[in-house]
Amino acid sequence: MAKNKLRRFSEMKEMPNVFEPTLDEIKSGGVDFKGEWNSTVFKNDHPITVELGCGKGEYSVGLAKKYPNRNFIGVDIKGSRMWVGANEALELGLDNVAFLRTKVDFIDSLFASSEVDEIWLTFSDPQPNKPNKRLTSQYFVDRYRKILKRNGIIHLKTDSDLLFESTEEEIQTHEYTCHYLTWDLYNEIESLPENIRDILHIKTHYEQLFTAKGFTIKYCQFSIHK
């Protein structure tokens, strides 16, 4: 297992669709692609969607296949998992998806103001003992606000009652604009607009495990600018 991880880490350093900034580069502001994801990396002006905590990249790759006129960036600190999505994207010849290996805490140092159109949070760690580390807490939303366009959307898809309830409270407390919210996605999915139904049918590895065990999947979509 350890040898397999080392092999993947080594291969990722040569993958053209993987970016691994060092901590020194992040702290010094020396990240070349900040503000230039479209011009330098994707070489187009298509909207950018970022998936935070992308794991194996199923959602980023799935969205990239479905929407060739949008750009997607999967972000995670777990390189061995990320290798799966990055490798699949290369095998499929997808030039509209990239992967960024870093902690989500640094996200506002890796994108310019208003560079991102949408953020996806797919089955994020609910952090039961660290509410400020939940990816919908104000700690992270303050970072998202710096990089999202004014009408940018945040999507949350989760099996966690704790994370979903916490997110609902954050939306109400900070008066974010909630566009859709359901505690039972697949029982209510037909009532959602067609464009929303289409993207929600993509399932990550963890979602497949959770639904097989009978967990109810929750979903909400909200924006954070007043």
Sequence and secondary structure as in RCSB ss.txt:
>XXXX:A:sequence
MAKNKLRRFSEMKEMPNVFEPTLDEIKSGGVDFKGEWNSTVFKNDHPITVELGCGKGEYSVGLAKKYPNRNFIGV
DIKGSRMWVGANEALELGLDNVAFLRTKVDFIDSLFASSEVDEIWLTFSDPQPNKPNKRLTSQYFVDRYRKILKR
NGIIHLKTDSDLLFESTEEEIQTHEYTCHYLTWDLYNEIESLPENIRDILHIKTHYEQLFTAKGFTIKYCQFSIH
K
>XXXX:A:secstr
 HHHHHHHHHHHTT TTEE   HHHHHHT  TTTT IIIIII S   EEEEES TT HHHHHHHHH TTSEEEEE
ES HHHHHHHHHHHHHHT SSEEEEES GGGGGGTS TT EEEEEEES    TT GGGSTTSHHHHHHHHHHEEE
EEEEEEEES HHHHHHHHHHHHHTT EEEEEESSHHHHGGGS HHHHHHHT   HHHHHHHHTT   EEEEEE  
 
